[in-house]
Amino acid sequence: MYLPLRIKFLLVAAGVAVVALGSSLWAVSYQLESRMALQITGMLSGAESTFISWRNEHQKHLVAEARIVAHDPRFFAAVADGDEATAEPTAREFQAMAGSDLFLVCDRRGRRLAHLGAGGSALTFNWPQSVPPVDQTMRWDDKLFLLQSQAVTVGPDTVGFVALGLRVNEELAQTMGRVAGADVVFFDTKGIFGSTLSESQSVEYVRQLKSTTPNATSTVPDLIRVGGERVLCRMGRLATGQEACYAVIMSLDARLKPQIADLRGTVLWVGGLALLFAFAVSWSVASRVTARVPKLVAAVEAVARGNYDQVVSHEGRDELRTVADAVDRMRHELAAQIEAIRAANAEKLASERLAVVGKMSSTIIHDFKTPMQVIRTAVELSSGANALPEKREKYARMIMRELDRMVGMAQDLLSFARGERRMTRTELDVEEFMSTAITAWRQICDPKGIQVRYESPLPPTRIAIDQDKIRRALDNIVINAVEVLAPGGIISISCRREQSDMAIRVADTGPGIPAEIRSLIFEPFATFGKETGSGLGLAMAKKAVEDHGGTIAVESEPGTGTAFTIILPVGPPGQSVSLNGMGEQHHASALV
Amino acid sequence: MQTLITTIVLLVVALLMDAEKLSAAEIRGNVALRGVETKAPARYVVRGQNPAGSGTTASGMVAVAVEPLDSRRTPVVTDTPYVMAQENTSFAPNLLVVPVGARVTFPNRDAIFHNVFSYSPPRSFDLGRYPKGETRTVRFEESGIVRIFCEIHASMYATILVVPWDRYQLLNSQDGFSFPDLPAGQYRVVAVDASGRRAKSDIDLKNGQIINVSLTLE
């Protein structure tokens, strides 16, 4: 899948930003949580201390009140007789003064003389005579009191006890909760007496708390879970050795969650901005980098096309610059190498040509010998005294023909040796051109018993070609066929139109060309199975056809025959092309 | 010493023989404080009463009285009032036995104010504050224990035992008591000390019978 670098950069930036954001959020949350937990632990300890000192203050107050009451002569006078009727009104008076929730008076035997503030049922209170209960909690019906008692003495004699009680209830919980800045629950094994929490919460908390034993020596608060909420809790006895407990409670989650949410909000805000910034930066950086890529591609493609002059831009200072520099170095080196190859090729071509000429010389001289022999014989015969004038004319024509042939051969040779391409196109009618050629070929073939068939389903077509060259190419193919055909052989020639091309096909019924040399037959000086010939025939034919922008191909089946197909583009009429700009008058002046 | 003991024993024997001869009964006994060991009952009898100044401020003093339960006997009331003074931020004496109908004066001999009062059911009163040299008088019409306090000074306390009969004794708690020449009948022996600790015992006394009573103050 094609994914532009820009998008990749963007995705990477987004990924990195999200991971960074997530991990930092986690880390900060974790840190905050542990710090907050520590802080809340500290707060809870503080709250408990406040709670305890507040409770102690209350107890001290009770103790002081009890002492004042017990030492008041009017009070102990009322108690001294152990008489309920005497004690009751005095006790009422003193309770109003002390302002305590519970006011309890007993005689020296623990018999109750007065109880105020507890209401309800009669108090079944077994007051020990020897040990006055100091600093204790007491349950009365469903009420719980924090109690401070004091012996009432007259001289050396203890006449009774007075106890002042602080009611442990909802109101006290609320007040203590406010003072401590935490939730407070009072409870014992039988029930809850006061709580700043809702009833259901209290019940759940107490259920959890009962499973833990109050541990006054522990400095670490208990961490309990109530309804999935983490709660820090300190609990202890309301009075030493008593059953009733208090619990000071702080919800960790309730305090943590808003903080965490706050933090999360901030981090997400900042993170979002950072993400946008990362996007912008990565986009701009990627754009800058990738903007140079099309230039680089253009430069490389120019080199691919063979244009070694386009300088690759040297922008930026990064890996892309390194690539650009490398491409530029490659361009330089390629240019140099290609220059060197060209030079070497030209040199090689020249030397090859010379070598070919040298190699040809013997063949050519041999070829030239025959026409020269003919000319010499014709000259001898025509210069003879008894030569008839019509004979002389005949010999003269013979000489002319042989000379033309030699000139042609020389010209071919020269052209090939020089590697020149000279062409003069003439617009002509294909049918006319072909019928002339067929007539000539039949004159050669008829005496040898070879049949020339011609077939042309072509509509009247005009084509611009160098007719000499094409004729010579066709001649070469036909002569080759004639040379390999036995009497009775057939040469089939046909012309077809294939779209904008014209195809000329020359097929024989000869022995065919072996597969191994089929690819070599268009090479110069490749003569196979032929006694005569310069070895240039097919090479020249190929060259002539290619000069016209056409192609030549061979099909051969050993034992069945060979077929050459020349395909020529049907060019626009009246076009004359001279590729090398060589004039018509340029003929071979000298070869040897 | 030995001579003295012999003399006492002889005296007691002579008295017993005399009592038997009169066919009169007797209650004797001792008073103990809870947790305090008491001596064996004394072998001598304290007779008669001390109409004036029959109080004491010494600690360890106990007032013991015998009250008939079946019949009321009017005690002899002297015109002379009994005295319970306030001296050195204490009552002096702090234990007093008075017959029903007796008057008690409470003179303030201290340089500071005192406020004598009592919430006790037999006689509840409040004399208010008065300075040195002044006095207040209270008449006690009902028998029983009356506890006296000062509303200003918590350390001050006293007890007055109001008796319906003339048989009572003030004695050291270590000593025994004895009430001879009692006619047969039902009695209550009451003991109290200054701080109000008290004890009682009901007795059915037959002719010629001698009953030993052990009382423990509580």
Contacts between the chains, C-beta under 8 A, distances in Angstrom:
chain1	res1	chain2	res2	distance
A	71	B	154	5.1
A	72	B	154	7.1
A	73	B	117	7.9
A	73	B	149	4.6
A	73	B	150	6.2
A	73	B	151	5.3
A	73	B	152	7.5
A	73	B	153	7.2
A	73	B	154	5.0
A	73	B	156	7.6
A	74	B	117	7.6
A	74	B	119	7.9
A	74	B	149	7.9
A	74	B	151	6.0
A	76	B	149	7.4
A	76	B	154	7.4
A	77	B	117	6.8
A	77	B	118	6.9
A	77	B	119	4.8
A	77	B	147	6.6
A	77	B	149	4.5
A	78	B	119	5.0
A	80	B	119	7.7
A	80	B	120	7.8
A	80	B	147	5.0
A	80	B	149	7.8
A	80	B	196	5.4
A	81	B	119	6.5
A	81	B	120	5.2
A	81	B	121	6.6
A	81	B	145	7.8
A	81	B	147	6.3
A	81	B	196	7.8
A	83	B	120	8.0
A	83	B	121	5.9
A	85	B	121	7.5
A	86	B	119	4.8
A	86	B	120	7.7
A	86	B	121	6.8
A	86	B	124	7.9
A	90	B	119	7.2
A	108	B	218	7.2
A	154	B	147	7.6
A	154	B	149	7.9
A	154	B	157	5.0
A	154	B	195	5.2
A	154	B	196	5.9
A	155	B	155	7.8
A	155	B	157	5.4
A	155	B	194	7.0
A	155	B	195	4.1
A	156	B	195	5.9
A	157	B	195	3.9
A	157	B	196	6.4
A	157	B	197	5.4
A	159	B	196	6.8
